[in-house]
Amino acid sequence: MNQLNQKIGRYRWVIATLLLFATTINYMDRQVISYLKEFFCSPVVKGGFGWTNTDFAFITSFFTAFYAGMTIIAGWVIDRIGTKLGLALSLIIWSIFGMLNAFAGSVIALHVAIRSLFGVGEAGNFPASIKTVAEWFPKRERALATGIFNSGSNLGAMLAALFVPWCMVTYGVQLGWKMAFIFTGGVGFFWLIFWFWLYDAPSKQKRLSKTEYQYIHSDDEEDVLIKPVNGDEDKAKVPWGRLFSYRQTWSFFIGKFMTDGIWWFYLFWLPDYLHKQFGMTKAEVMWPTFIVYGVAIFGSVFGGSIPMFMMKRGMPVYKARMTSMFLISLFPLTVLLTQYFGNVAVFGTHASTLAIAVICIGAAAHQAWSANMFTTVSDMFPKKSIGSVTGIGAMAGGLGGVFIQQLVGRLTDFYSSTPQIAYGIMFMVCSFAYLIAWFLMKILVPRHSPITDL
């Protein structure tokens, strides 16, 4: 494999690395608020904002809703202006509004407004990244490339798990939460330097060899083996409204709706679960969450390599993808054991370790699922429509995230004296979502049916 890469060239992996860091920044900025929940929801007399769990869920739901609504537009825009400008514009918007969160004070309405506009910016990351992978990688490598950049969602959460508590300790409670938003929001502008320096569409990239260019398109059904004269392979127009007439679009829509919210739950509510279930402080929550997101990186990369392994042994692309996703969908069932292992009365001091271990499996399985979920789009749709379809799916995932945020917020308030019940219900949802999603997707698209009439 190493000799093959040397012969072909490796510049496509530089692009994957750029996407990895963009996604890391995206999720680091997104995750800051979850580590500030304890401060926001603490009584005013203790220096907090005095918000309820429902108030917090209200803010994260607005972010998720705007994120969901804008992804469909972001994908459409990116298909027209190209990935280079599209991803850069997205990052600039989310970085600015991420920093502005520091100036909202305790006013819930201001946090809602700023967080909503923050979601507008973040909406462009995945449509642009998935489209970039489709343009820069042959089908056999797309799930792996997606798994690599998608692991940035874990890296970002890990960095936030360490950085936000550090800010609170270093700068004090009243200033620390502001500095967390300002520092994480500012990092994105540094990434832009490398993006504009190193990225161009394959047809215009001077660092890309002819051999690697041809390898990228080696299994492309569009047979684009000669660079387009105008260099606009990523800016083709798509009959956007027609995408909803395809069962393949609805398969992706349902898969994202059913499962994306689970990751939002892990991102925004895992620190709260550890605090309420095991009485962990902000500092104590830091390392368990860091470990969960670290293990999830393995799931993202390894999950993306599973279908490639099957394809190399002769299995057709779609069959390899769906077989991999079915196997992956079985692992979240272990999350049903979270509350059993988390019973301090039974397992004593080992309870938190056992519960975190089970959550690690669920988080890793989600990332493995997600890496393959995204590549089903490039398996069935032409490159010119990938940004739009990914945006539709991301919108569905965001809507699922809104539902999950509202559900967990109300459950934790309703069962405020017995949070174990609230989180027991949530972990049950996390367990079965993937298997149900897989069966619905399989019913909609029982066999490989690429779209050829766009």
N, C-alpha and C positions, 0 to 999 in steps of 0.2 A: 504493500500500500504506500509506503514511504517513497519507494523508487518510482511508483506510478505518479505520485504527486509531483516529484521533482521533474519528471518528464513533461507532464501536462502543464504544471504551474500551480501556484497556490493563492493567487490574488483574491479569489472568491472568498477565501477564509479570512482575509483582512476585512472584507465587507461584513462577514458574519460577526467579526469582533466589534466592529463599529456599532452594529445593531445590538449586540450584547450590552455594550456600555450605555447605549440610549435607553434600553429597557431597564437596566439597573437604575439609572437616574430617574426614570419614570416611576418605578415602584418605590424607590427611596423617598421621593417627594410625596407620593400617595400615602405611604405608610406612617409618616410623621404623626398624623392626627391620632392614630390608634394608640400610640405610646403616650399621648397626652390626655387620654380619656379620663384616667384617674384624677388628674389635676382639674380638668374641665368639670367633672361631676362631683368634685369635693365641695362640701359646704363653704359658703362665703366666709364664715367665721374661721375656717381653717386655711384661708387664702385661695380657695378655688373659685370656680364660677357658679357653682350650685346647680348645674344642669342635671336633668334626669337622664336615665338611659334612653328614654323615648326622644328627648331633645337631641342627644348624640346621634341616635339612629336617623332622626329627621335630617340632620346636616349631611351625614354620609349617604343618605338616600337621595338627596338633591344632587349631590356630586355624581352618584351612580346614574341617576336619571338623565342628567345633562350629558354625561359620558355616553350613555346608551343612545340618546337621541342624535348626538353629533357624529357618532361613528359612521352612521349610514351616509351622512353628508360628507364626512372627511374622506371616506373611501371613494366616493364619487369625484370629489375634488382632486384627490391624489391620482386617480386614473387620467385626469386631464392636465394637471400641471407637472406631473412626474414625481418620483419618489425623493429626489434630491431636495427640491424646494419644499415639497409637502411635509417631509419629516422635520426639516429645519424650522418651518413656520409653526408646526405643532409644538415643538420643544420650546420655542421662544414664548409662546402664549402660556403654556403650563408653568414655565419657570417664573415668569412675571407674576402670575396670580398666586403661585405657591409662596412667593416671598411676601405678597400683599396680605396673606393670612396673618402675618405677624402684627398687623396694624388694626385688626378687627376688634381687639379687646374682648369683652365678655358678651357683646351683643350678638345674639344668635342669628338675627336677620343678616348682619354683615358677613358672618361666617358662611351662611347659606349662599349669599350672592357671590362671594369670592370663590367659595368652593365649587359652585356651579360653573363659573367661568374657567376655573382650574380644570374641571372635567372636560370642558370644550376643547382645551388644548391637548389634554392627554388622549383624547379620542383618536388622534391621528397616528399614534405610535404603531399599533398592530396592523392596521390596513397598509401602512407604508412598509413595514418590516416584512410582512408576508408577501407583498408584491415584489419587494427587493429580492427575497429568497427565490421566488419563481423566475425572476429575470437572471439571477446569478448562479443557479444550481440546477443540474439535471434532476429528474424526478427521483432517482434512486438516493440522492443525497439530501433531498429537501427536508425530510423529517428530522434528520440529524442536525442540519443547519438551523432548523426551527427550534429544535431542542436546545441547541447551544445558546441562541439569542434569548429564547424564552426563559432560560435559567437566570437571566438578569432579573426576573421578577422575584426570585429567591435572594439573589445577591443584594438587591435593593432593600428587601425586607430585613436581611441580616445586618446591613450597614445601619439602617434606621434603628434596629434593636440595640445596637451599641452606641450610636451617636446621640440619639435623643436623650436617654438617661444621663449620658455624659454631660450634655448641655445643661440639663436641669441641676446637676450636682455642681458643675463648674461655675455657672452664671447665676445660680439661685432660681427658685421657682418662678418668680415674677418676670425675670428677664430670660431665663433659659428656654421657655417655650417659644418666645419670639426669635431667639437666635437659631433654634432648630429649623424654623421655617425659612429664615433668611439664608443660612448657610447651604441647606439642601437645595433651595431654589436657585442659588447662584452657580452651582456646579455645572448646570446645563450649558451655560454660555461658554465654558471652557471646552466642552465636547464639540461645539459648533466649529471650532477652529479645525479640528481633525476631519470633521465631516466634509467641509467645503474643500479641504486640501486633498483628501484621499478618494472621495466618491464621485463617480459619474456613471451613467448608464453603460453597460458592457460595450455597446456599439461606439461609444465615444471615449472609452477609457484607454489612454495611451499605455498604461502600465500592464494591460492585459494582453498576453500573447495570442496569436492566431490559433495556436493549438488548444489553449485553454478555452478560448471563445467557442471553438467548435465542440469541445467536450461538454461545455455547458448546455449546448443545444443538441447533444448527441441522441437524446431520446425524445426530442421535442416533436410533437405531432404536427407542428406548424412548419417544420423543416427550415428553420431560419438559420442557415449556415453561412450566409454572407451578410456582412454588416449593412444595415439600411443606410441609404445615402444621406437621409435627413437626420439620422441618429435619434429618432423620436419613437423608438419601440415601446417606451413606457408611457406614452401620452395618447394612445389611440382612444377614440370615442366609443362609448358603449351604450347600447339602448337600455338604459338603466331600469326603466319601468318593466321591461320584459323579464328581468331576472326573477321576479316573483312568480312567474308562470312555470318555473322549473321545479320539479320535485327535489332536485339536487340542492337548490337554494333552501328549501324548507327543511331538508335533512340537516343541513349545517345550522340553520336557525334553531331548530329544536335541540340539537346537540349542545349548542352554546347556552341556550336558555336554561336547560336542565342542570348544567354543571358549572358554569362560570360563577354563579352565586356562592358555591361552596368555597371557592378560593377567596372571595370577598369576606366570607365568614371567618376563615382562618386569619386573613390579614387584619381585619378590624376588631375581632372579638377574642382572639386567642389570649392576648395579655389580660383581658378582663376575666376570662375563664380561669386562668391560672391564679389570678388574685383572689377570686371568690371561692374557687374549689379548694385551694391549698393555702390561702392566706399569704401568698407571695407579695413582697414589696416590689416597687419599681425596679430596684437594683436586682432583685432575685429573679424577676421575670425576664430580664435581659438575656441570660444564657440559654434557658430552655427554648425561647423563641428563636434565638440564633441557631440552635441545633436543628430545630424543625425545618427552617428554611434552608439550612445547609444540606440536610439529607434530601430535601426536595430537588436540589440541583442534580443529584445523582439520578433521580427519577426522570427529570427533563431530558438529560443527555442520553441515558440508557434507553429510555422509552422511545426516543427518536431513532435509535439504532436497531430496534427490534425488527421493523418492517424491512429495513435494508438487508438484514441478515436473511430474511425469508425470500426476498427478491433475488438475492444472489444464488439461491438454491432453486430458482425457477418459478417461484410463486408469482402470479400476476399482481400488478401494483395494488389494485383495489382490494383484492382478496387478502393480500399481506397486511394492508392497512387495517381492514376491519377485523381480521383475526387478532392482530396485535391489540386493538382497542377492546375486543371482548376479553382477552386475558387480563388486560389492565383493569377493566371494570370490576373484576372479582376482588381485587385487593382492598378497595375501600370498605368492603363488608367487615373487615377487621375492626373498623372504627366503632362498630357496635359494642365492642368490649371496653371502650374508653371509660365509661362510668363505673363498670365493674372493677377494672384495675385501679381506678382512681378513688376507690373506697378506702379512706384512711383507717377506718375501724378494722378493716380486714387485712390490709397490706402495710399499715403503719407508714414508716418513713419512705418505703419503697413505692408507695402509691403514685406519687407524682412522676417518678421515673418511668413506671410502667405505662401510665396514661400518656405521657409525652412520647414514649416509644410507639404506641399505637397511632397517635396523631401523626408521627413522622411517616408511617406507612401510608396513611391517607393523603398527606400532602405530596409525597413522592408520586403516588399513583395519579393524583390530579395533574401534576406537571407532565407525566408521561402521556396521559390522555390528551392533554392540551397540545403537546407537540405534534401528535398525530391528527388531532381534530383539525388543526389549521391546514395541514397539508392535504386534507381531502378536497379542499377548494382547488388547489393547483392540479390535483389528479383529474378533476372533471370539468374545469372551466378554462377557457383560453386566457393567456396572460393579460390581455387588455382589459379583462373584466374582474381580475382578482382583487383589486383594491375595493371595488364596489361590493362584491360578494362578501369579502372579509368585513367590510363596514356593516353590512346587514347582520352578519353573525355576531359581531361585537355589540351591535345594538341589542340583539336578543339576549346576549350574555349580560349586558347592563341591566336590562329589564328583570332578568332573573336575579341579579344582584340587588335591585331595589326590593323585590319581594323578600329576599332573605334578610336584608337589613331591617325591614319593617317587622318581619316575623320575630327575629331574635331580640329586637328592642322591646317589643310588647311582651314577649315571653319572660324576659329577664325582669321587667317591671312587675308583671303579674305574679311571678314566682320569686319576688325579691327576697323572701325569707327562706326559700328553698331553691337556690339557683341550680342545684344538681338536677332538678326536674327539667328546668328550662334547657339546660345544656344537654341533657339526655335526649330530649326531643330533637334538638338540632343535630346531634351526632347520628341519630337515626336517619334524618334527612340526608346527611352527608354520605351515609353508607349505601343507600339504594339508588341515588340519583344517576350514577353512571350506567348501571346495568339497565335501568329503564330507558335512558337516553339511547343506549346502543340498540335496543330492540326497536324503538321507534324509528331510528335512522335506517335500520336494516329493512323495515317494512316499506319505507319511502323509496329507498334505492337498494333493491335486493341484489343487483349486480352492477358491474362497472358500466356507466353510461355517460361518457364524455359529451359535453355540449359542443356541437359543431356548427350551429346556425346563428351565432352571434356576429 
